Amino acid sequence: MAGITPAELAAIGEHLETFAADVFESLPRKDQRARGECYLRGLMLDGRRKSIEPMAQRLGEVHYQALHHFVATSPWDWRPVRRRLAERLVAALEPTVWVVDDTGFPKDGPHSVGVQRQYSGTLGKTGNCQLGVSVNAVTEQASCPLDWRLFVPASWDEPAMVARRAACHLPQDVHHRPKWQLVLDMLDELARWDLHPPVLAADCGYGEVGQFRGGLHDRQIPYVVQVRADTSAYLEQVHPAAAPYAGKGRRPQPRYRQAPSSLAELALAAGQHACVDLIWRRGSKGPQRSRFLALRVRPAGVTPRRKARAAGGELPVGWLLVEWPQGEPEPVKYWLSNLPADTPLVELVRLGKLRWRIEQDYRELKGALGLDHFEGRSWPGWHHHVTLVSVAHGFLTLERQRSPNLVASA
């Protein structure tokens, strides 16, 4: 599906006006608020392309140049809009988990802000694209983006890129930061808006980074994140020990005397007989079922060890969750979690598996709402566009809650 019909849009027109007036209240001028609502209608209406010119033609009520100026160059601040949207969505959805992920924006040329040849999971290969990172509120029935960051590659900090940065209006204080750090930045921003994740979930690209997990731990954010099989850990019962004192010099300090194991080694040592068969969701394709194992472990990578030494204590204990389907010679997926020791296995599985909704979100954001159709090149233009697409998606999400049959999903 490419959007909704004019008749469907007319049926929800009053709701859209009220919603847009609230979300766009921070925009300083009346004409800007009107352009914002107009852009939302253009994004939601049926049509193959959701770039500005075809949207203006379909709407028939606004000149292309006016709409282009509003999105690409107008100086309105997108942050208060995102804040109000996030506040409304979190209050309405009461999310079970927040999920972080990233998605590619394919580009033909080298001039759009942040573009370079880089790997994109969206493309399934290395291609010329931008990468956007999002934090999303998720329930079993719905999900939507709460905040965005554009990934700026390290190459954009090189002296040869000064002219291109200026042409894209990339602020001088914006530089390359790894994607996991962009997520922590967004979590800090959302916390300033008094919004906090009940649990955070992430795929292996984020979960395998010890600094990311450490950042979540420091912020007291509960998480269930996917990791690689070769991530190192000890079992819970392993403790640091001091070597015997030789009678001279300083007494040896306690430390972990043995090398840690990989998560795969710990799971294989427990054996498939320790796995439990679980149904974690009943969906349109029937019960979602597999076999899982949970162990209490002490993650032991470089970052956890460094933090433990600095604190003069032991490595913290958390959960290792493993998916090991019947008939497989070894596990197929691994997660680490800092949820409490009394967390039921089925809850760990349900939270770890809720990431599936994000792929559905991205399909709708792109296929129905034109997330990756924006043809502008500037930093403010990108942020304006993804904010407006998020507002459109958030509005449709809330409308489906109110009347599931009124607006079809993408």
C-alpha positions as CSV (number, residue, x, y, z in Angstrom):
1,M,0.0,0.0,0.0
2,A,1.3,3.5,-0.9
3,G,-0.9,5.5,1.5
4,I,-4.6,6.2,2.3
5,T,-7.3,7.4,0.0
6,P,-8.7,11.0,-0.1
7,A,-12.0,9.6,1.4
8,E,-10.1,8.0,4.3
9,L,-8.2,11.2,4.9
10,A,-11.4,13.3,4.8
11,A,-12.9,10.9,7.4
12,I,-10.1,11.7,9.9
13,G,-9.6,15.3,8.9
14,E,-10.9,16.8,12.1
15,H,-8.7,14.5,14.2
16,L,-5.7,15.4,12.1
17,E,-6.3,19.2,12.5
18,T,-6.5,18.8,16.3
19,F,-3.4,16.5,16.4
20,A,-1.4,18.8,14.2
21,A,-2.3,21.9,16.2
22,D,-1.0,20.3,19.3
23,V,2.2,18.8,17.9
24,F,3.1,21.9,15.9
25,E,2.2,24.4,18.6
26,S,5.9,25.2,19.0
27,L,6.3,26.5,15.4
28,P,6.3,30.3,15.8
29,R,4.2,31.3,12.7
30,K,0.7,30.3,11.6
31,D,1.8,29.7,8.1
32,Q,4.5,27.2,9.3
33,R,1.9,25.3,11.3
34,A,-0.4,25.2,8.2
35,R,2.5,24.0,6.0
36,G,3.2,21.3,8.6
37,E,-0.4,20.0,8.5
38,C,-0.3,20.2,4.7
39,Y,2.9,18.1,4.6
40,L,1.3,15.5,6.8
41,R,-1.6,15.1,4.4
42,G,0.8,14.8,1.5
43,L,2.7,12.1,3.2
44,M,-0.4,10.1,4.1
45,L,-2.2,10.3,0.7
46,D,-1.9,7.5,-1.8
47,G,0.9,8.0,-4.2
48,R,4.1,6.3,-5.3
49,R,6.5,9.1,-4.5
50,K,6.4,11.2,-1.4
51,S,9.0,13.7,-2.4
52,I,7.8,17.4,-2.4
53,E,6.9,18.0,-6.0
54,P,4.5,15.1,-6.5
55,M,3.0,15.7,-3.1
56,A,2.3,19.3,-4.0
57,Q,0.7,18.2,-7.2
58,R,-1.5,15.7,-5.4
59,L,-2.6,18.2,-2.8
60,G,-3.3,20.9,-5.3
61,E,-3.5,23.6,-2.6
62,V,0.1,24.6,-2.0
63,H,2.9,25.7,-4.3
64,Y,5.9,23.4,-4.6
65,Q,8.3,26.2,-3.6
66,A,6.4,27.0,-0.4
67,L,6.4,23.4,0.7
68,H,10.0,22.9,-0.3
69,H,11.1,26.0,1.7
70,F,9.2,24.8,4.8
71,V,11.0,21.4,4.8
72,A,14.4,22.2,3.3
73,T,15.4,25.7,4.6
74,S,12.8,27.1,7.0
75,P,14.5,27.6,10.4
76,W,11.8,26.0,12.6
77,D,13.2,23.8,15.4
78,W,12.3,20.1,15.1
79,R,13.2,19.2,18.6
80,P,10.0,20.6,20.4
81,V,7.9,18.9,17.7
82,R,9.6,15.5,18.4
83,R,9.2,16.1,22.2
84,R,5.5,16.7,22.0
85,L,5.0,13.7,19.6
86,A,7.1,11.5,21.9
87,E,5.1,12.6,25.0
88,R,1.8,11.8,23.3
89,L,2.9,8.5,22.0
90,V,4.4,7.2,25.2
91,A,1.3,8.3,27.1
92,A,-1.1,6.6,24.7
93,L,0.8,3.4,23.9
94,E,2.3,2.7,27.3
95,P,5.2,0.9,25.5
96,T,6.5,-2.5,26.8
97,V,10.0,-1.8,25.5
98,W,12.0,0.8,23.5
99,V,13.9,-0.6,20.6
100,V,16.9,1.1,18.9
101,D,17.8,0.4,15.2
102,D,19.1,2.1,12.1
103,T,17.9,2.3,8.5
104,G,19.5,3.3,5.2
105,F,18.4,6.2,2.9
106,P,19.8,5.3,-0.6
107,K,21.2,8.3,-2.5
108,D,22.3,8.7,-6.1
109,G,25.0,11.3,-5.6
110,P,27.6,12.4,-3.0
111,H,26.1,15.7,-2.0
112,S,23.4,14.9,0.6
113,V,24.5,15.4,4.2
114,G,26.2,12.4,5.8
115,V,26.1,10.3,2.6
116,Q,28.9,7.9,1.7
117,R,29.4,4.3,0.5
118,Q,28.6,2.3,3.7
119,Y,26.9,-0.9,4.7
120,S,23.1,-0.6,5.1
121,G,20.9,-3.4,6.4
122,T,18.1,-1.9,4.4
123,L,20.1,-2.5,1.2
124,G,21.6,-5.7,2.5
125,K,25.0,-4.5,1.1
126,T,27.3,-1.6,0.9
127,G,25.8,1.3,-1.1
128,N,25.7,5.0,-1.4
129,C,23.4,6.1,1.4
130,Q,22.7,8.0,4.6
131,L,22.1,6.1,7.8
132,G,19.4,7.2,10.3
133,V,19.3,5.9,13.9
134,S,16.1,5.8,15.8
135,V,14.7,5.1,19.2
136,N,11.2,3.5,19.0
137,A,8.4,2.9,21.5
138,V,7.1,-0.7,21.0
139,T,4.1,-2.7,22.2
140,E,2.8,-6.1,20.9
141,Q,0.3,-4.1,18.8
142,A,2.0,-0.9,17.7
143,S,5.3,1.0,17.6
144,C,6.6,4.3,16.4
145,P,9.8,6.4,16.4
146,L,10.4,8.8,19.4
147,D,13.7,10.4,18.2
148,W,16.2,10.3,15.4
149,R,19.8,11.0,14.7
150,L,21.6,11.2,11.3
151,F,24.9,9.2,11.4
152,V,27.8,11.4,10.2
153,P,30.6,9.3,8.9
154,A,34.2,10.0,10.0
155,S,35.1,11.0,6.4
156,W,32.8,14.1,6.8
157,D,35.3,15.4,9.5
158,E,38.2,15.6,7.0
159,P,39.5,19.0,5.8
160,A,38.5,18.2,2.3
161,M,34.8,18.1,3.3
162,V,34.6,21.7,4.6
163,A,32.9,23.0,1.5
164,R,30.5,20.1,1.4
165,R,29.6,20.5,5.1
166,A,28.9,24.2,4.5
167,A,26.7,23.4,1.4
168,C,24.7,21.0,3.5
169,H,24.4,23.4,6.5
170,L,25.9,20.8,8.7
171,P,26.6,22.6,12.1
172,Q,30.3,23.1,12.9
173,D,29.8,21.3,16.3
174,V,28.3,18.2,14.7
175,H,30.9,15.5,14.0
176,H,31.2,11.7,13.7
177,R,29.9,9.7,16.6
178,P,29.4,5.9,16.5
179,K,25.8,4.8,16.2
180,W,25.7,3.4,19.7
181,Q,26.8,6.8,21.1
182,L,24.0,8.5,19.1
183,V,21.6,6.1,20.9
184,L,22.9,7.2,24.3
185,D,22.6,10.8,23.2
186,M,19.0,10.3,22.3
187,L,18.3,8.4,25.5
188,D,19.7,11.4,27.4
189,E,17.6,13.8,25.4
190,L,14.5,11.8,26.0
191,A,15.3,11.7,29.7
192,R,15.5,15.5,29.7
193,W,11.9,15.3,28.3
194,D,11.1,13.1,31.4
195,L,10.7,10.0,29.2
196,H,12.4,6.8,30.2
197,P,12.5,3.3,28.7
198,P,10.8,0.5,30.6
199,V,13.3,-1.8,28.9
200,L,15.6,-1.2,26.0
201,A,16.1,-3.8,23.2
202,A,18.7,-3.7,20.4
203,D,20.2,-5.9,17.8
204,C,23.8,-7.2,17.8
205,G,25.2,-4.1,16.1
206,Y,24.6,-2.3,19.4
207,G,24.4,-5.0,22.0
208,E,27.9,-6.4,21.2
209,V,29.5,-3.0,22.1
210,G,30.5,-3.2,25.8
211,Q,30.6,0.6,26.0
212,F,27.0,0.7,24.9
213,R,25.9,-1.8,27.6
214,G,28.0,0.1,30.1
215,G,26.3,3.3,29.2
216,L,22.9,1.7,29.7
217,H,24.1,0.3,33.1
218,D,25.4,3.8,34.2
219,R,22.0,5.3,33.3
220,Q,20.2,2.5,35.2
221,I,18.3,1.5,32.0
222,P,17.2,-2.1,32.0
223,Y,18.0,-3.9,28.7
224,V,17.8,-7.0,26.6
225,V,20.3,-6.8,23.8
226,Q,21.4,-9.3,21.2
227,V,25.1,-10.2,21.2
228,R,27.6,-12.4,19.3
229,A,28.3,-16.0,20.3
230,D,32.0,-15.1,20.9
231,T,31.2,-12.4,23.6
232,S,33.0,-13.4,26.8
233,A,31.6,-14.1,30.2
234,Y,32.0,-16.1,33.4
235,L,29.3,-18.1,35.1
236,E,27.7,-16.4,38.1
237,Q,29.6,-18.6,40.7
238,V,33.0,-17.5,39.4
239,H,34.6,-14.8,41.8
240,P,37.9,-13.0,41.8
241,A,40.5,-14.5,44.0
242,A,43.9,-13.3,45.3
243,A,47.1,-15.2,44.7
244,P,48.8,-16.6,47.9
245,Y,50.8,-13.9,49.7
246,A,54.6,-14.5,49.4
247,G,55.3,-12.5,52.6
248,K,57.0,-9.6,50.8
249,G,55.7,-6.5,49.1
250,R,52.1,-5.6,48.6
251,R,49.5,-8.3,49.0
252,P,48.1,-9.5,45.7
253,Q,44.7,-8.0,44.8
254,P,41.8,-10.3,44.0
255,R,41.2,-10.8,40.3
256,Y,39.6,-13.4,38.0
257,R,42.3,-16.0,37.8
258,Q,40.9,-17.9,34.8
259,A,40.1,-16.8,31.3
260,P,36.5,-16.2,30.5
261,S,34.5,-18.4,28.2
262,S,32.5,-17.4,25.1
263,L,28.8,-17.4,25.4
264,A,28.6,-20.2,23.0
265,E,30.9,-22.3,25.2
266,L,28.7,-21.6,28.3
267,A,25.6,-22.6,26.4
268,L,27.1,-25.8,25.0
269,A,28.4,-26.7,28.4
270,A,24.8,-26.4,29.8
271,G,23.5,-28.6,27.0
272,Q,20.3,-28.6,25.0
273,H,18.6,-30.7,27.6
274,A,18.6,-27.6,29.8
275,C,16.5,-25.7,27.2
276,V,12.8,-25.0,27.6
277,D,10.2,-25.1,24.8
278,L,8.3,-21.8,24.8
279,I,5.6,-19.9,22.8
280,W,6.3,-16.2,23.2
281,R,3.7,-14.8,20.8
282,R,0.6,-15.9,18.9
283,G,0.5,-14.0,15.6
284,S,-1.1,-14.1,12.2
285,K,1.2,-17.0,11.3
286,G,0.3,-19.0,14.4
287,P,2.2,-19.6,17.6
288,Q,5.8,-18.3,17.6
289,R,7.7,-21.2,19.2
290,S,11.3,-22.2,19.9
291,R,13.6,-23.6,22.6
292,F,15.5,-21.3,25.0
293,L,18.1,-21.4,27.7
294,A,18.8,-18.8,30.4
295,L,21.9,-18.7,32.5
296,R,23.2,-16.2,35.1
297,V,26.5,-14.9,33.9
298,R,29.1,-12.2,34.4
299,P,29.9,-10.5,31.1
300,A,33.6,-10.1,30.9
301,G,34.7,-8.0,28.0
302,V,37.1,-5.1,28.1
303,T,34.6,-2.5,29.2
304,P,33.0,-4.6,32.1
305,R,36.4,-5.6,33.4
306,R,37.6,-2.0,33.4
307,K,34.5,-0.7,35.2
308,A,34.8,-3.5,37.8
309,R,38.4,-2.7,38.5
310,A,37.7,1.0,38.8
311,A,34.9,0.2,41.3
312,G,37.1,-2.3,43.2
313,G,34.4,-5.0,43.0
314,E,33.1,-8.0,41.0
315,L,31.8,-8.1,37.5
316,P,28.0,-7.6,37.7
317,V,25.7,-10.6,37.2
318,G,23.1,-10.6,34.4
319,W,21.2,-12.9,32.2
320,L,22.4,-14.8,29.2
321,L,19.5,-15.8,27.0
322,V,20.0,-18.3,24.3
323,E,17.7,-19.5,21.5
324,W,18.5,-23.1,20.6
325,P,15.9,-24.6,18.2
326,Q,15.3,-28.4,18.3
327,G,17.6,-30.2,15.9
328,E,20.2,-27.4,15.7
329,P,23.7,-28.4,16.7
330,E,24.3,-25.2,18.6
331,P,22.4,-22.0,19.6
332,V,21.3,-19.6,16.9
333,K,20.9,-16.3,18.9
334,Y,22.3,-14.8,22.1
335,W,21.1,-12.0,24.3
336,L,22.5,-10.3,27.4
337,S,20.2,-8.6,29.9
338,N,20.5,-6.8,33.2
339,L,16.9,-7.5,34.3
340,P,16.4,-8.8,37.8
341,A,17.3,-12.4,38.8
342,D,13.6,-13.3,39.3
343,T,12.6,-12.3,35.7
344,P,10.7,-15.3,34.2
345,L,12.2,-16.9,31.1
346,V,9.2,-16.2,29.0
347,E,9.4,-12.5,29.8
348,L,13.1,-12.4,28.8
349,V,12.2,-14.1,25.5
350,R,9.2,-11.8,24.8
351,L,11.2,-8.7,25.4
352,G,14.1,-9.9,23.3
353,K,11.9,-10.9,20.4
354,L,9.8,-7.6,20.3
355,R,12.3,-6.1,17.9
356,W,10.2,-7.7,15.0
357,R,7.9,-4.7,15.1
358,I,10.6,-2.3,14.1
359,E,11.0,-3.9,10.7
360,Q,7.3,-3.5,10.1
361,D,7.6,0.2,11.2
362,Y,10.4,0.9,8.7
363,R,8.4,-0.7,5.9
364,E,5.4,1.6,6.6
365,L,7.6,4.6,7.2
366,K,9.2,4.0,3.8
367,G,6.6,2.3,1.7
368,A,3.5,4.3,2.8
369,L,4.9,7.5,4.2
370,G,8.0,8.2,2.1
371,L,10.7,8.2,4.8
372,D,13.5,7.7,2.3
373,H,11.9,9.8,-0.6
374,F,13.2,13.2,0.5
375,E,15.4,14.7,-2.2
376,G,16.8,17.6,-0.2
377,R,20.5,17.6,0.8
378,S,20.7,19.7,3.9
379,W,21.0,18.8,7.6
380,P,17.9,20.7,8.7
381,G,15.9,19.4,5.7
382,W,16.7,15.8,6.7
383,H,15.7,16.4,10.3
384,H,12.5,18.2,9.3
385,H,11.5,15.4,6.9
386,V,12.1,12.5,9.3
387,T,10.3,14.5,12.1
388,L,7.2,15.1,9.8
389,V,7.2,11.5,8.7
390,S,7.3,10.4,12.4
391,V,4.4,12.7,13.1
392,A,2.3,11.3,10.3
393,H,3.2,7.7,11.4
394,G,2.4,8.6,15.0
395,F,-1.0,10.1,14.1
396,L,-2.0,7.0,12.0
397,T,-0.8,4.7,14.9
398,L,-3.1,6.5,17.3
399,E,-6.0,6.5,14.8
400,R,-5.7,2.7,14.5
401,Q,-6.0,2.4,18.2
402,R,-9.1,4.5,18.2
403,S,-10.7,2.8,15.1
404,P,-8.7,-0.2,13.8
405,N,-10.7,-0.5,10.6
406,L,-10.6,3.2,9.7
407,V,-7.0,3.4,8.5
408,A,-5.3,0.4,6.9
409,S,-1.8,-0.5,7.8
410,A,0.9,-0.4,5.1
